[in-house]
């Protein structure tokens, strides 16, 4: 069988479509969280044992700074979580990173991780956003009893 130009182009296009399909599917199904309300609800649920005295505008400020320095946070659609049976590990890592950055952005560690004190938002914990601020530097280790 002789390979014509038309057959070669059709075969190449089909192969390119098969290679690109998973990337397009992944991008289509990753929904970027735009609202700080969803982030606030996630953080309040995650840190339910802490008394977060943080207003909605402070959550908005935190999330806009977080998106600027770390990139947007995406979530998987509900149907995909149901089909998989659980959240995928990459999504879990992103949400854990968000929660860690949030806690580092508050005064929680400045007060020796005292869970009885109210927690306030200070500034985004990022080396370029607040270069000289390290919330762990003034914490006593081990904490005094």
MIDO-543412 format. One record per atom (N, C-alpha, C): residue in three letters; atom name; x, y, z. Coordinates in steps of 0.001 Angstrom, whole numbers, plus 500000, padded with zeros to 6 digits. Layout:
@residu:ALA; atome:CA; xx:X; yy:Y; zz:Z
...
This chain:
@residu:UNK; atome:N; xx:500852; yy:498820; zz:500000
@residu:UNK; atome:CA; xx:500000; yy:500000; zz:500000
@residu:UNK; atome:C; xx:500892; yy:501236; zz:500000
@residu:UNK; atome:N; xx:500504; yy:502153; zz:499159
@residu:UNK; atome:CA; xx:501272; yy:503361; zz:499006
@residu:UNK; atome:C; xx:500758; yy:504437; zz:499963
@residu:UNK; atome:N; xx:501680; yy:505113; zz:500648
@residu:UNK; atome:CA; xx:501308; yy:506156; zz:501602
@residu:UNK; atome:C; xx:501209; yy:507483; zz:500858
@residu:UNK; atome:N; xx:499992; yy:508016; zz:500776
@residu:UNK; atome:CA; xx:499807; yy:509296; zz:500108
@residu:UNK; atome:C; xx:499916; yy:510424; zz:501124
@residu:UNK; atome:N; xx:500029; yy:511597; zz:500605
@residu:UNK; atome:CA; xx:500134; yy:512769; zz:501470
@residu:UNK; atome:C; xx:498867; yy:512932; zz:502310
@residu:UNK; atome:N; xx:497726; yy:512705; zz:501704
@residu:UNK; atome:CA; xx:496453; yy:512851; zz:502411
@residu:UNK; atome:C; xx:496350; yy:511839; zz:503551
@residu:UNK; atome:N; xx:496725; yy:510601; zz:503321
@residu:UNK; atome:CA; xx:496697; yy:509576; zz:504365
@residu:UNK; atome:C; xx:497659; yy:509928; zz:505487
@residu:UNK; atome:N; xx:498818; yy:510412; zz:505151
@residu:UNK; atome:CA; xx:499800; yy:510824; zz:506157
@residu:UNK; atome:C; xx:499248; yy:511957; zz:507022
@residu:UNK; atome:N; xx:498636; yy:512955; zz:506399
@residu:UNK; atome:CA; xx:498091; yy:514088; zz:507161
@residu:UNK; atome:C; xx:496932; yy:513651; zz:508056
@residu:UNK; atome:N; xx:496042; yy:512796; zz:507571
@residu:UNK; atome:CA; xx:494938; yy:512309; zz:508396
@residu:UNK; atome:C; xx:495453; yy:511499; zz:509586
@residu:UNK; atome:N; xx:496432; yy:510659; zz:509349
@residu:UNK; atome:CA; xx:496995; yy:509839; zz:510414
@residu:UNK; atome:C; xx:497695; yy:510698; zz:511461
@residu:UNK; atome:N; xx:498449; yy:511682; zz:510998
@residu:UNK; atome:CA; xx:499145; yy:512590; zz:511911
@residu:UNK; atome:C; xx:498153; yy:513406; zz:512736
@residu:UNK; atome:N; xx:497085; yy:513894; zz:512108
@residu:UNK; atome:CA; xx:496074; yy:514682; zz:512822
@residu:UNK; atome:C; xx:495364; yy:513824; zz:513872
@residu:UNK; atome:N; xx:495046; yy:512592; zz:513532
@residu:UNK; atome:CA; xx:494377; yy:511699; zz:514484
@residu:UNK; atome:C; xx:495289; yy:511389; zz:515667
@residu:UNK; atome:N; xx:496563; yy:511158; zz:515408
@residu:UNK; atome:CA; xx:497510; yy:510879; zz:516494
@residu:UNK; atome:C; xx:497672; yy:512097; zz:517398
@residu:UNK; atome:N; xx:497747; yy:513291; zz:516804
@residu:UNK; atome:CA; xx:497869; yy:514516; zz:517599
@residu:UNK; atome:C; xx:496633; yy:514731; zz:518461
@residu:UNK; atome:N; xx:495453; yy:514422; zz:517920
@residu:UNK; atome:CA; xx:494214; yy:514570; zz:518690
@residu:UNK; atome:C; xx:494189; yy:513598; zz:519862
@residu:UNK; atome:N; xx:494652; yy:512380; zz:519644
@residu:UNK; atome:CA; xx:494683; yy:511401; zz:520737
@residu:UNK; atome:C; xx:495667; yy:511800; zz:521832
@residu:UNK; atome:N; xx:496780; yy:512394; zz:521458
@residu:UNK; atome:CA; xx:497766; yy:512823; zz:522450
@residu:UNK; atome:C; xx:497259; yy:514036; zz:523219
@residu:UNK; atome:N; xx:496577; yy:514957; zz:522550
@residu:UNK; atome:CA; xx:496128; yy:516201; zz:523187
@residu:UNK; atome:C; xx:494854; yy:516024; zz:524007
@residu:UNK; atome:N; xx:494069; yy:514995; zz:523746
@residu:UNK; atome:CA; xx:492769; yy:514833; zz:524406
@residu:UNK; atome:C; xx:492852; yy:514800; zz:525936
@residu:UNK; atome:N; xx:493771; yy:514050; zz:526555
@residu:UNK; atome:CA; xx:493809; yy:514059; zz:528029
@residu:UNK; atome:C; xx:494136; yy:515427; zz:528621
@residu:UNK; atome:N; xx:494989; yy:516196; zz:527951
@residu:UNK; atome:CA; xx:495340; yy:517519; zz:528465
@residu:UNK; atome:C; xx:494158; yy:518476; zz:528364
@residu:UNK; atome:N; xx:493427; yy:518402; zz:527269
@residu:UNK; atome:CA; xx:492244; yy:519242; zz:527106
@residu:UNK; atome:C; xx:491182; yy:518838; zz:528116
@residu:UNK; atome:N; xx:490993; yy:517549; zz:528325
@residu:UNK; atome:CA; xx:490007; yy:517054; zz:529279
@residu:UNK; atome:C; xx:490336; yy:517507; zz:530699
@residu:UNK; atome:N; xx:491626; yy:517414; zz:531059
@residu:UNK; atome:CA; xx:492036; yy:517836; zz:532401
@residu:UNK; atome:C; xx:491797; yy:519330; zz:532595
@residu:UNK; atome:N; xx:492154; yy:520144; zz:531609
@residu:UNK; atome:CA; xx:491957; yy:521588; zz:531714
@residu:UNK; atome:C; xx:490499; yy:521968; zz:531774
@residu:UNK; atome:N; xx:489653; yy:521225; zz:531062
@residu:UNK; atome:CA; xx:488235; yy:521506; zz:531047
@residu:UNK; atome:C; xx:487578; yy:521163; zz:532372
@residu:UNK; atome:N; xx:488096; yy:520169; zz:533050
@residu:UNK; atome:CA; xx:487462; yy:519710; zz:534277
@residu:UNK; atome:C; xx:488053; yy:520317; zz:535540
@residu:UNK; atome:N; xx:489106; yy:521088; zz:535426
@residu:UNK; atome:CA; xx:489648; yy:521789; zz:536582
@residu:UNK; atome:C; xx:488969; yy:523144; zz:536670
@residu:UNK; atome:N; xx:488241; yy:523356; zz:537722
@residu:UNK; atome:CA; xx:487504; yy:524598; zz:537894
@residu:UNK; atome:C; xx:488279; yy:525463; zz:538877
@residu:UNK; atome:N; xx:488647; yy:526646; zz:538437
@residu:UNK; atome:CA; xx:489401; yy:527560; zz:539285
@residu:UNK; atome:C; xx:488444; yy:528244; zz:540248
@residu:UNK; atome:N; xx:488808; yy:528250; zz:541511
@residu:UNK; atome:CA; xx:487996; yy:528903; zz:542538
@residu:UNK; atome:C; xx:488265; yy:530404; zz:542466
@residu:UNK; atome:N; xx:487238; yy:531158; zz:542173
@residu:UNK; atome:CA; xx:487376; yy:532609; zz:542054
@residu:UNK; atome:C; xx:486928; yy:533327; zz:543324
@residu:UNK; atome:N; xx:485975; yy:532761; zz:544024
@residu:UNK; atome:CA; xx:485383; yy:533427; zz:545176
@residu:UNK; atome:C; xx:486138; yy:533104; zz:546459
@residu:UNK; atome:N; xx:486396; yy:534121; zz:547239
@residu:UNK; atome:CA; xx:487069; yy:533935; zz:548525
@residu:UNK; atome:C; xx:486140; yy:533277; zz:549546
@residu:UNK; atome:N; xx:484817; yy:533296; zz:549283
@residu:UNK; atome:CA; xx:483871; yy:532659; zz:550201
@residu:UNK; atome:C; xx:484115; yy:531157; zz:550292
@residu:UNK; atome:N; xx:484425; yy:530536; zz:549151
@residu:UNK; atome:CA; xx:484703; yy:529102; zz:549164
@residu:UNK; atome:C; xx:485977; yy:528798; zz:549939
@residu:UNK; atome:N; xx:486977; yy:529656; zz:549767
@residu:UNK; atome:CA; xx:488232; yy:529486; zz:550492
@residu:UNK; atome:C; xx:487999; yy:529690; zz:551983
@residu:UNK; atome:N; xx:487222; yy:530708; zz:552334
@residu:UNK; atome:CA; xx:486927; yy:530973; zz:553747
@residu:UNK; atome:C; xx:486197; yy:529795; zz:554375
@residu:UNK; atome:N; xx:485243; yy:529226; zz:553650
@residu:UNK; atome:CA; xx:484506; yy:528076; zz:554173
@residu:UNK; atome:C; xx:485439; yy:526873; zz:554352
@residu:UNK; atome:N; xx:486316; yy:526650; zz:553381
@residu:UNK; atome:CA; xx:487275; yy:525545; zz:553483
@residu:UNK; atome:C; xx:488195; yy:525733; zz:554689
@residu:UNK; atome:N; xx:488709; yy:526952; zz:554868
@residu:UNK; atome:CA; xx:489643; yy:527205; zz:555970
@residu:UNK; atome:C; xx:488946; yy:527148; zz:557328
@residu:UNK; atome:N; xx:487736; yy:527655; zz:557408
@residu:UNK; atome:CA; xx:486993; yy:527572; zz:558674
@residu:UNK; atome:C; xx:486681; yy:526116; zz:559027
@residu:UNK; atome:N; xx:486399; yy:525299; zz:558023
@residu:UNK; atome:CA; xx:486148; yy:523877; zz:558264
@residu:UNK; atome:C; xx:487431; yy:523160; zz:558662
@residu:UNK; atome:N; xx:488516; yy:523472; zz:557973
@residu:UNK; atome:CA; xx:489792; yy:522824; zz:558258
@residu:UNK; atome:C; xx:490280; yy:523157; zz:559661
@residu:UNK; atome:N; xx:490172; yy:524422; zz:560037
@residu:UNK; atome:CA; xx:490635; yy:524861; zz:561350
@residu:UNK; atome:C; xx:489447; yy:525112; zz:562276
@residu:UNK; atome:N; xx:488535; yy:524163; zz:562355
@residu:UNK; atome:CA; xx:487331; yy:524309; zz:563169
@residu:UNK; atome:C; xx:487649; yy:524405; zz:564654
@residu:UNK; atome:N; xx:488790; yy:523922; zz:565057
@residu:UNK; atome:CA; xx:489171; yy:523938; zz:566473
@residu:UNK; atome:C; xx:489790; yy:525269; zz:566888
@residu:UNK; atome:N; xx:490044; yy:526165; zz:565931
@residu:UNK; atome:CA; xx:490604; yy:527487; zz:566244
@residu:UNK; atome:C; xx:489515; yy:528539; zz:566180
@residu:UNK; atome:N; xx:489683; yy:529590; zz:566951
@residu:UNK; atome:CA; xx:488756; yy:530714; zz:566911
@residu:UNK; atome:C; xx:489318; yy:531741; zz:565921
@residu:UNK; atome:N; xx:488834; yy:531663; zz:564675
@residu:UNK; atome:CA; xx:489327; yy:532555; zz:563624
@residu:UNK; atome:C; xx:488567; yy:533875; zz:563681
@residu:UNK; atome:N; xx:489234; yy:534926; zz:564112
@residu:UNK; atome:CA; xx:488630; yy:536258; zz:564121
@residu:UNK; atome:C; xx:489111; yy:536992; zz:562873
@residu:UNK; atome:N; xx:488619; yy:536533; zz:561750
@residu:UNK; atome:CA; xx:489048; yy:537056; zz:560452
@residu:UNK; atome:C; xx:487793; yy:537429; zz:559674
@residu:UNK; atome:N; xx:487766; yy:538660; zz:559193
@residu:UNK; atome:CA; xx:486596; yy:539136; zz:558458
@residu:UNK; atome:C; xx:486633; yy:538623; zz:557013
@residu:UNK; atome:N; xx:485508; yy:538791; zz:556328
@residu:UNK; atome:CA; xx:485430; yy:538364; zz:554930
@residu:UNK; atome:C; xx:486393; yy:539157; zz:554055
@residu:UNK; atome:N; xx:486595; yy:540428; zz:554371
@residu:UNK; atome:CA; xx:487528; yy:541233; zz:553574
@residu:UNK; atome:C; xx:488971; yy:540761; zz:553778
@residu:UNK; atome:N; xx:489283; yy:540274; zz:554965
@residu:UNK; atome:CA; xx:490629; yy:539737; zz:555194
@residu:UNK; atome:C; xx:490825; yy:538412; zz:554455
@residu:UNK; atome:N; xx:489782; yy:537571; zz:554402
@residu:UNK; atome:CA; xx:489866; yy:536356; zz:553587
@residu:UNK; atome:C; xx:490052; yy:536726; zz:552118
@residu:UNK; atome:N; xx:489345; yy:537745; zz:551679
@residu:UNK; atome:CA; xx:489475; yy:538221; zz:550294
@residu:UNK; atome:C; xx:490897; yy:538702; zz:550029
@residu:UNK; atome:N; xx:491456; yy:539449; zz:550959
@residu:UNK; atome:CA; xx:492829; yy:539939; zz:550821
@residu:UNK; atome:C; xx:493823; yy:538785; zz:550792
@residu:UNK; atome:N; xx:493638; yy:537812; zz:551681
@residu:UNK; atome:CA; xx:494526; yy:536655; zz:551699
@residu:UNK; atome:C; xx:494458; yy:535903; zz:550383
@residu:UNK; atome:N; xx:493247; yy:535633; zz:549895
@residu:UNK; atome:CA; xx:493125; yy:534816; zz:548697
@residu:UNK; atome:C; xx:493613; yy:535550; zz:547451
@residu:UNK; atome:N; xx:493398; yy:536842; zz:547376
@residu:UNK; atome:CA; xx:493915; yy:537576; zz:546209
@residu:UNK; atome:C; xx:495440; yy:537604; zz:546230
@residu:UNK; atome:N; xx:496040; yy:537770; zz:547392
@residu:UNK; atome:CA; xx:497507; yy:537714; zz:547496
@residu:UNK; atome:C; xx:498017; yy:536311; zz:547207
@residu:UNK; atome:N; xx:497304; yy:535301; zz:547686
@residu:UNK; atome:CA; xx:497704; yy:533915; zz:547439
@residu:UNK; atome:C; xx:497687; yy:533610; zz:545947
@residu:UNK; atome:N; xx:496609; yy:534013; zz:545265
@residu:UNK; atome:CA; xx:496523; yy:533781; zz:543810
@residu:UNK; atome:C; xx:497636; yy:534498; zz:543067
@residu:UNK; atome:N; xx:497966; yy:535692; zz:543528
@residu:UNK; atome:CA; xx:499012; yy:536480; zz:542857
@residu:UNK; atome:C; xx:500377; yy:535804; zz:542973
@residu:UNK; atome:N; xx:500694; yy:535243; zz:544119
@residu:UNK; atome:CA; xx:502027; yy:534690; zz:544355
@residu:UNK; atome:C; xx:502128; yy:533183; zz:544137
@residu:UNK; atome:N; xx:501057; yy:532445; zz:544387
@residu:UNK; atome:CA; xx:501116; yy:530984; zz:544280
@residu:UNK; atome:C; xx:500287; yy:530439; zz:543122
@residu:UNK; atome:N; xx:499447; yy:531249; zz:542531
@residu:UNK; atome:CA; xx:498590; yy:530778; zz:541452
@residu:UNK; atome:C; xx:497199; yy:530439; zz:541957
@residu:UNK; atome:N; xx:496268; yy:530243; zz:541024
@residu:UNK; atome:CA; xx:494886; yy:529978; zz:541431
@residu:UNK; atome:C; xx:494727; yy:528574; zz:542006
@residu:UNK; atome:N; xx:493704; yy:528420; zz:542810
@residu:UNK; atome:CA; xx:493364; yy:527125; zz:543398
@residu:UNK; atome:C; xx:492221; yy:526547; zz:542573
@residu:UNK; atome:N; xx:492378; yy:525302; zz:542159
@residu:UNK; atome:CA; xx:491302; yy:524672; zz:541391
@residu:UNK; atome:C; xx:490679; yy:523566; zz:542224
@residu:UNK; atome:N; xx:489457; yy:523252; zz:541885
@residu:UNK; atome:CA; xx:488780; yy:522157; zz:542564
@residu:UNK; atome:C; xx:488215; yy:521224; zz:541509
@residu:UNK; atome:N; xx:488060; yy:520013; zz:541894
@residu:UNK; atome:CA; xx:487493; yy:519012; zz:540998
@residu:UNK; atome:C; xx:485970; yy:519065; zz:541103
@residu:UNK; atome:N; xx:485296; yy:518855; zz:539970
@residu:UNK; atome:CA; xx:483834; yy:518804; zz:540039
@residu:UNK; atome:C; xx:483361; yy:517636; zz:540899
@residu:UNK; atome:N; xx:482163; yy:517770; zz:541428
@residu:UNK; atome:CA; xx:481618; yy:516762; zz:542325
@residu:UNK; atome:C; xx:481517; yy:515405; zz:541646
@residu:UNK; atome:N; xx:481102; yy:515373; zz:540372
@residu:UNK; atome:CA; xx:480928; yy:514087; zz:539700
@residu:UNK; atome:C; xx:482255; yy:513353; zz:539577
@residu:UNK; atome:N; xx:483346; yy:514076; zz:539419
@residu:UNK; atome:CA; xx:484644; yy:513423; zz:539296
@residu:UNK; atome:C; xx:485095; yy:512843; zz:540638
@residu:UNK; atome:N; xx:484801; yy:513542; zz:541726
@residu:UNK; atome:CA; xx:485125; yy:513014; zz:543050
@residu:UNK; atome:C; xx:484313; yy:511764; zz:543350
@residu:UNK; atome:N; xx:483055; yy:511739; zz:542901
@residu:UNK; atome:CA; xx:482212; yy:510563; zz:543120
@residu:UNK; atome:C; xx:482741; yy:509381; zz:542319
@residu:UNK; atome:N; xx:483126; yy:509611; zz:541060
@residu:UNK; atome:CA; xx:483648; yy:508529; zz:540227
@residu:UNK; atome:C; xx:484969; yy:507990; zz:540762
@residu:UNK; atome:N; xx:485840; yy:508875; zz:541220
@residu:UNK; atome:CA; xx:487139; yy:508442; zz:541739
@residu:UNK; atome:C; xx:487019; yy:507856; zz:543140
@residu:UNK; atome:N; xx:485994; yy:508234; zz:543857
@residu:UNK; atome:CA; xx:485833; yy:507746; zz:545219
@residu:UNK; atome:C; xx:486547; yy:508610; zz:546243
@residu:UNK; atome:N; xx:487420; yy:509492; zz:545803
@residu:UNK; atome:CA; xx:488162; yy:510383; zz:546702
@residu:UNK; atome:C; xx:488800; yy:511489; zz:545874
@residu:UNK; atome:N; xx:489304; yy:512499; zz:546556
@residu:UNK; atome:CA; xx:490041; yy:513558; zz:545870
@residu:UNK; atome:C; xx:491379; yy:513019; zz:545413
@residu:UNK; atome:N; xx:491864; yy:513506; zz:544287
@residu:UNK; atome:CA; xx:493176; yy:513042; zz:543839
@residu:UNK; atome:C; xx:494272; yy:513681; zz:544679
@residu:UNK; atome:N; xx:495430; yy:513087; zz:544666
@residu:UNK; atome:CA; xx:496505; yy:513511; zz:545562
@residu:UNK; atome:C; xx:497017; yy:514897; zz:545219
@residu:UNK; atome:N; xx:497024; yy:515273; zz:543946
@residu:UNK; atome:CA; xx:497519; yy:516598; zz:543581
@residu:UNK; atome:C; xx:496590; yy:517686; zz:544111
@residu:UNK; atome:N; xx:495294; yy:517446; zz:544025
@residu:UNK; atome:CA; xx:494335; yy:518408; zz:544568
@residu:UNK; atome:C; xx:494477; yy:518502; zz:546080
@residu:UNK; atome:N; xx:494664; yy:517376; zz:546738
@residu:UNK; atome:CA; xx:494833; yy:517356; zz:548188
@residu:UNK; atome:C; xx:496081; yy:518129; zz:548588
@residu:UNK; atome:N; xx:497178; yy:517955; zz:547834
@residu:UNK; atome:CA; xx:498413; yy:518689; zz:548132
@residu:UNK; atome:C; xx:498201; yy:520189; zz:547984
@residu:UNK; atome:N; xx:497462; yy:520598; zz:546960
@residu:UNK; atome:CA; xx:497198; yy:522028; zz:546752
@residu:UNK; atome:C; xx:496380; yy:522603; zz:547899
@residu:UNK; atome:N; xx:495377; yy:521869; zz:548366
@residu:UNK; atome:CA; xx:494553; yy:522364; zz:549462
@residu:UNK; atome:C; xx:495334; yy:522365; zz:550776
@residu:UNK; atome:N; xx:496193; yy:521375; zz:550975
@residu:UNK; atome:CA; xx:497045; yy:521365; zz:552168
@residu:UNK; atome:C; xx:498012; yy:522541; zz:552150
@residu:UNK; atome:N; xx:498545; yy:522855; zz:550979
@residu:UNK; atome:CA; xx:499449; yy:523997; zz:550848
@residu:UNK; atome:C; xx:498717; yy:525298; zz:551159
@residu:UNK; atome:N; xx:497493; yy:525419; zz:550665
@residu:UNK; atome:CA; xx:496683; yy:526610; zz:550943
@residu:UNK; atome:C; xx:496450; yy:526751; zz:552447
@residu:UNK; atome:N; xx:496095; yy:525664; zz:553115
@residu:UNK; atome:CA; xx:495833; yy:525710; zz:554557
@residu:UNK; atome:C; xx:497104; yy:526051; zz:555329
@residu:UNK; atome:N; xx:498224; yy:525479; zz:554912
@residu:UNK; atome:CA; xx:499496; yy:525769; zz:555584
@residu:UNK; atome:C; xx:499878; yy:527229; zz:555411
@residu:UNK; atome:N; xx:499779; yy:527731; zz:554192
@residu:UNK; atome:CA; xx:500111; yy:529144; zz:553944
@residu:UNK; atome:C; xx:499190; yy:530068; zz:554718
@residu:UNK; atome:N; xx:497934; yy:529685; zz:554849
@residu:UNK; atome:CA; xx:497010; yy:530518; zz:555616
@residu:UNK; atome:C; xx:497428; yy:530577; zz:557082
@residu:UNK; atome:N; xx:497705; yy:529423; zz:557663
@residu:UNK; atome:CA; xx:498076; yy:529405; zz:559079
@residu:UNK; atome:C; xx:499392; yy:530145; zz:559310
@residu:UNK; atome:N; xx:500321; yy:530053; zz:558366
@residu:UNK; atome:CA; xx:501583; yy:530793; zz:558483
@residu:UNK; atome:C; xx:501352; yy:532300; zz:558300
@residu:UNK; atome:N; xx:500245; yy:532676; zz:557670
@residu:UNK; atome:CA; xx:499934; yy:534090; zz:557448
@residu:UNK; atome:C; xx:499196; yy:534722; zz:558612
@residu:UNK; atome:N; xx:498923; yy:533958; zz:559638
@residu:UNK; atome:CA; xx:498217; yy:534486; zz:560807
@residu:UNK; atome:C; xx:499187; yy:534632; zz:561984
@residu:UNK; atome:N; xx:498656; yy:535073; zz:563099
@residu:UNK; atome:CA; xx:499488; yy:535221; zz:564300
@residu:UNK; atome:C; xx:499467; yy:533966; zz:565175
@residu:UNK; atome:N; xx:499031; yy:532850; zz:564633
@residu:UNK; atome:CA; xx:498920; yy:531606; zz:565398
@residu:UNK; atome:C; xx:500272; yy:531182; zz:565966
@residu:UNK; atome:N; xx:501309; yy:531182; zz:565148
@residu:UNK; atome:CA; xx:502626; yy:530747; zz:565616
@residu:UNK; atome:C; xx:503348; yy:531829; zz:566405
@residu:UNK; atome:N; xx:502959; yy:533072; zz:566229
@residu:UNK; atome:CA; xx:503550; yy:534151; zz:567027
@residu:UNK; atome:C; xx:503154; yy:534029; zz:568494
@residu:UNK; atome:N; xx:502040; yy:533365; zz:568745
@residu:UNK; atome:CA; xx:501577; yy:533130; zz:570118
@residu:UNK; atome:C; xx:501802; yy:531679; zz:570526
@residu:UNK; atome:N; xx:502883; yy:531080; zz:570009
@residu:UNK; atome:CA; xx:503303; yy:529717; zz:570379
@residu:UNK; atome:C; xx:502236; yy:528661; zz:570118
@residu:UNK; atome:N; xx:501493; yy:528819; zz:569041
@residu:UNK; atome:CA; xx:500481; yy:527839; zz:568622
@residu:UNK; atome:C; xx:499460; yy:527558; zz:569726
@residu:UNK; atome:N; xx:499078; yy:528603; zz:570417
@residu:UNK; atome:CA; xx:498090; yy:528484; zz:571489
@residu:UNK; atome:C; xx:496694; yy:528411; zz:570860
@residu:UNK; atome:N; xx:496053; yy:527273; zz:570980
@residu:UNK; atome:CA; xx:494749; yy:527061; zz:570361
@residu:UNK; atome:C; xx:493611; yy:527762; zz:571088
@residu:UNK; atome:N; xx:493871; yy:528286; zz:572278
@residu:UNK; atome:CA; xx:492821; yy:528964; zz:573031
@residu:UNK; atome:C; xx:492712; yy:530441; zz:572670
@residu:UNK; atome:N; xx:493739; yy:530995; zz:572052
@residu:UNK; atome:CA; xx:493730; yy:532408; zz:571666
@residu:UNK; atome:C; xx:493041; yy:532601; zz:570324
@residu:UNK; atome:N; xx:492386; yy:533742; zz:570123
@residu:UNK; atome:CA; xx:491822; yy:534040; zz:568803
@residu:UNK; atome:C; xx:492948; yy:534221; zz:567774
@residu:UNK; atome:N; xx:492673; yy:533816; zz:566556
@residu:UNK; atome:CA; xx:493660; yy:533889; zz:565482
@residu:UNK; atome:C; xx:493294; yy:535048; zz:564556
@residu:UNK; atome:N; xx:494290; yy:535894; zz:564212
@residu:UNK; atome:CA; xx:494085; yy:537049; zz:563342
@residu:UNK; atome:C; xx:494993; yy:536928; zz:562118
@residu:UNK; atome:N; xx:494508; yy:537425; zz:560997
@residu:UNK; atome:CA; xx:495306; yy:537446; zz:559777
@residu:UNK; atome:C; xx:496303; yy:538594; zz:559847
@residu:UNK; atome:N; xx:497569; yy:538338; zz:559503
@residu:UNK; atome:CA; xx:498599; yy:539371; zz:559549
@residu:UNK; atome:C; xx:498968; yy:539792; zz:558132
@residu:UNK; atome:N; xx:499610; yy:538916; zz:557387
@residu:UNK; atome:CA; xx:500013; yy:539182; zz:555998
@residu:UNK; atome:C; xx:500325; yy:537845; zz:555344
@residu:UNK; atome:N; xx:500291; yy:537823; zz:554026
@residu:UNK; atome:CA; xx:500574; yy:536586; zz:553307
@residu:UNK; atome:C; xx:501998; yy:536138; zz:553575
@residu:UNK; atome:N; xx:502159; yy:534881; zz:553924
@residu:UNK; atome:CA; xx:503478; yy:534317; zz:554160
@residu:UNK; atome:C; xx:504066; yy:533909; zz:552813
@residu:UNK; atome:N; xx:504945; yy:534744; zz:552285
@residu:UNK; atome:CA; xx:505627; yy:534495; zz:551017
@residu:UNK; atome:C; xx:506919; yy:535315; zz:551027
@residu:UNK; atome:N; xx:508027; yy:534740; zz:550575
@residu:UNK; atome:CA; xx:509297; yy:535456; zz:550668
@residu:UNK; atome:C; xx:509351; yy:536765; zz:549887
@residu:UNK; atome:N; xx:508548; yy:536885; zz:548816
@residu:UNK; atome:CA; xx:508556; yy:538128; zz:548046
@residu:UNK; atome:C; xx:507477; yy:539102; zz:548498
@residu:UNK; atome:N; xx:506418; yy:538600; zz:549106
@residu:UNK; atome:CA; xx:505362; yy:539486; zz:549589
@residu:UNK; atome:C; xx:505758; yy:540146; zz:550905
@residu:UNK; atome:N; xx:506296; yy:539360; zz:551828
@residu:UNK; atome:CA; xx:506764; yy:539866; zz:553119
@residu:UNK; atome:C; xx:508142; yy:539270; zz:553373
@residu:UNK; atome:N; xx:509188; yy:539875; zz:552814
@residu:UNK; atome:CA; xx:510510; yy:539232; zz:552814
@residu:UNK; atome:C; xx:511164; yy:539066; zz:554183
@residu:UNK; atome:N; xx:510883; yy:539907; zz:555121
@residu:UNK; atome:CA; xx:511595; yy:539830; zz:556407
@residu:UNK; atome:C; xx:510744; yy:539240; zz:557516
@residu:UNK; atome:N; xx:509602; yy:538717; zz:557183
@residu:UNK; atome:CA; xx:508693; yy:538217; zz:558207
@residu:UNK; atome:C; xx:508702; yy:536695; zz:558233
@residu:UNK; atome:N; xx:509006; yy:536140; zz:559388
@residu:UNK; atome:CA; xx:508979; yy:534710; zz:559592
@residu:UNK; atome:C; xx:508205; yy:534446; zz:560876
@residu:UNK; atome:N; xx:506990; yy:533920; zz:560774
@residu:UNK; atome:CA; xx:506180; yy:533731; zz:561980
@residu:UNK; atome:C; xx:506760; yy:532701; zz:562945
@residu:UNK; atome:N; xx:507651; yy:531855; zz:562488
@residu:UNK; atome:CA; xx:508240; yy:530835; zz:563366
@residu:UNK; atome:C; xx:509474; yy:531336; zz:564108
@residu:UNK; atome:N; xx:509985; yy:532482; zz:563718
@residu:UNK; atome:CA; xx:511247; yy:532941; zz:564308
@residu:UNK; atome:C; xx:511095; yy:533377; zz:565762
@residu:UNK; atome:N; xx:509944; yy:533899; zz:566138
@residu:UNK; atome:CA; xx:509795; yy:534378; zz:567519
@residu:UNK; atome:C; xx:509114; yy:533347; zz:568412
@residu:UNK; atome:N; xx:508724; yy:532225; zz:567849
@residu:UNK; atome:CA; xx:508079; yy:531190; zz:568669
@residu:UNK; atome:C; xx:509126; yy:530486; zz:569516
@residu:UNK; atome:N; xx:508756; yy:530206; zz:570732
@residu:UNK; atome:CA; xx:509651; yy:529478; zz:571627
@residu:UNK; atome:C; xx:509531; yy:527990; zz:571356
@residu:UNK; atome:N; xx:510624; yy:527350; zz:571259
@residu:UNK; atome:CA; xx:510607; yy:525895; zz:571078
@residu:UNK; atome:C; xx:511575; yy:525266; zz:572057
@residu:UNK; atome:N; xx:511185; yy:524328; zz:572833
@residu:UNK; atome:CA; xx:509808; yy:523896; zz:573042
@residu:UNK; atome:C; xx:509024; yy:524957; zz:573831
@residu:UNK; atome:N; xx:507711; yy:525027; zz:573634
@residu:UNK; atome:CA; xx:506930; yy:526028; zz:574354
@residu:UNK; atome:C; xx:506963; yy:525797; zz:575859
@residu:UNK; atome:N; xx:506941; yy:526904; zz:576572
@residu:UNK; atome:CA; xx:506900; yy:526810; zz:578032
@residu:UNK; atome:C; xx:505525; yy:526370; zz:578488
@residu:UNK; atome:N; xx:505486; yy:525593; zz:579537
@residu:UNK; atome:CA; xx:504206; yy:525112; zz:580063
@residu:UNK; atome:C; xx:503719; yy:526022; zz:581169
